[in-house]
Amino acid sequence: MALHCDATLLVARHGDADYPHAHVLSDDGGFLTELGLEQVEQLARSLQERRVAAIYTSRLERAVESGRVAGAFLGLEPRQLDGLEEFPVGDLAGRPHDDPEYAAVLGSWVEGDLEARIPGSESGAEALARYREALQHIADLHRGETVLVLSHGGVMSFVIPRLSANVRSDLAALRFLPNAAPAEVAIGDEGWQVLHWPGTSDRADA
């Protein structure tokens, strides 16, 4: 396998999930709903002809569970990897999802102020760096191969367009990723390129 070959990452938001604290900001791992299970099964079936070499997930339970379901269909053992998790909510845990302080930080990131920080958590620059490192690590291990990555809507929508040379950085604001629909990203010596970005939705929760 030539090192100069791109890795193709199919980066997907986990299946539809429910949470113990469904109406407030939380770092709970959550669990897949019946709909979520169906979504991930459908995703896995759609990839059976893609010769997927590996599956990686974040350590949050909704992504881990998505990996187990996909792995059962694709005959692969999922691997958990640090850095793929959603934005930790820090000191804002327990506030409503539409908390204005949380929204203001995320809005600052979208506008380019990556030094803005979620109180008690990470800055935009830190979120971008740890997610980039995780995906780059996967790509470096799987040059010339196709890999499924099960992650989270907010962080992947924020980071992937910013690191890809061929799309606008606010792509996700126009086309937010639905559950279990992969963004196809090529990563190699020439950088990052979005090959496919699915879905249209104005939802911004992850």
HUZIPE-V815794 format. One line per field, one symbol per residue. ss: DSSP state (@ for helix, = for strand, . for the rest). burial: # if it has 9 or more other ideal C-beta (glycine too) atoms within 8 Angstrom, else .. A space follows every 50 residues. Layout:
ss = ???
burial = ???
This chain:
ss = ......=======...==.....=......==.@@@@@@@@@@@@@.... .======...@@@@@@@@@@@@@@....==.........@@@...=...@ @@@@@@@@@@......=.....=@@@@@@@@@@@@@@@@@@....===== =.@@@@@@@@@@@=......@@@@........======..======.... ......
burial = ....#############.#....###...####..#########..#... .#.#######.##########.##.#.#.##.########.##.#...#. ######.###...#.###..####..##.##########..##.###### ###########.##......##..##############..####..###. ......
